[in-house]
């Protein structure tokens, strides 16, 4: 449980770092988002003519091509999950090696800001054909190539190390539009803190042999093909302990690339990275012409005043008249 919490914290820090990073595109992000709604992902290329010094070079090249095919579609899925594009399409090609030779103009070993990598230059007219025929706005081209670079590798007990020139397999990538313009590239020098994207170390210093022979010299040896096969095919679990479809060496590269291509994290309701929300515009009702004045109603005569109510007099007692008494006359008896 403790390890799970640590992984969550690391993931949150990584997301925050991505959100605070510089704009990784060669054009303003807003322009990129408007121009590239549908992204095509080409098959991963293998530059067999690059600096690969392994004694079993042909076998190694075949091995890398095999793992390229196994993992390349997952790159399109990971980019799709970022939500940065309306659609992400994998451009399935029957012959990726032939497509690479058709697109490639030349390659160049670069050393920029202490980062050594191979940069590919592609033919603009061929890129235009690839983009238009597949109905996309831009295409992502990823290339695996061999490179010899200075590095420091430590022993298993982290007590000793050897600075030497090591032969490695590296990854480079570019997003190109129909005009052949490079809109984004990897390794990316605009995001801050770039390093050489190493897919696999082909050599290692043999500290154990030097210690066994009591020799201060440490030989640099090539890894075996079976060892490289196990390394390139190794899989790991995600945060929910589910096995990932992508093998571990490719997943690390893909995750880094997808993180650079996805939209930045909007903090505190910011509309743009590094900006603040604009002040709300006061509401202005639409103009409406004033209604025409209406004729005043005709004046009516004031009603006659109602006379005030007169007080009702209290009822008076009725006069009772008593009749006078009649005189009684005597009648003689006969």
Steps between C-alpha positions, in 0.01 A plus 500: 500500500787735583656438160166567330471838677856587397419418139193723513707787638763454231229494234350822635842668501560385146165644388577827674839515331340448162246771570775746595732412213579733213318482169648190329392599148699686238199726445263648761287232658179676399609496135596134525165403647320686221712348222520140621160350578568157347842344565637204310749266669730320258658160576815521712802501272832322556806671354715199413773724356556688825785453749428146624822325601361177641681194357160349410364815342268336248337284767464802726339709225248223432426475872435874534271501197301218657446692824422817306209317339381367836492840670441769237117494506504559875678831439200617296267388780699683768498822298127459437438470875655843560197662336720744310361408158165453336632173355823298510551248220763232471625496141547130438761432232573167337873577475616747771865469394415591141290793620793624711738490203245688290453776758859540623724768352796478740596447865730699723661435836424798721644623829272777627515623859706192598230273357624259233243362257437414136285742302323390184417733211212396275399592146224763506330371185482146639366628832231693313399184317487299824290763678251565220450136403411407858274800562685633806623846598848386606696180548716373787817320387695298760842351426720259696870532419843410633724754669829505690506746787697580812331378815560392859380155607516383862561151630218301657606608850528865390854514639686514171426661167660528160493800268532372144350511153204262481303384200125545553167496318331840510162634393426824316167631371345790310153630421495632142218678317415470132757765413780307669533748788610354834231595754634289788809285556642253747731521690337828582713798598207734567361306796811544716749240623525281188706183487584238242200261466669160535294198402768244589862493613692266270815494716589471867817521715600162644588596857471141624762370259738780595450426870547126447829561320611770744526732203442872512406501134132442430408364159193625317309211345196460277184347637391174345206471263304280747560760770383785277196295399399456863559869567298631204217257579479573872159616622396688813176571685316829524388669822208258526731197463377424149754390243559764235470407134815695416835355603688699764778658285249624243247611762751736663571667165132513397393642836757778473389587147128494583563723802660763276218484244205522737333829600632675810319471830268798551557622854249725677289540187780648289410513134859516383817368648670761714212743464207610705136511423402814309266739675141423412360730233195690623183393328380743239146433381455518125386835365126527454323812365289685751128425459290770333310717751138398537214750490376601839153364579216758487422677822176396663280730703540465865204320658249708696584521864307262712318683782622417836284262696265676743481371852192293563295647793432275785143360502257708709248335733152470339225708672219285626156674506270367770127536406279690739260290712138471367212610732291206618127555476250304699217328307172452686377152543157435358 
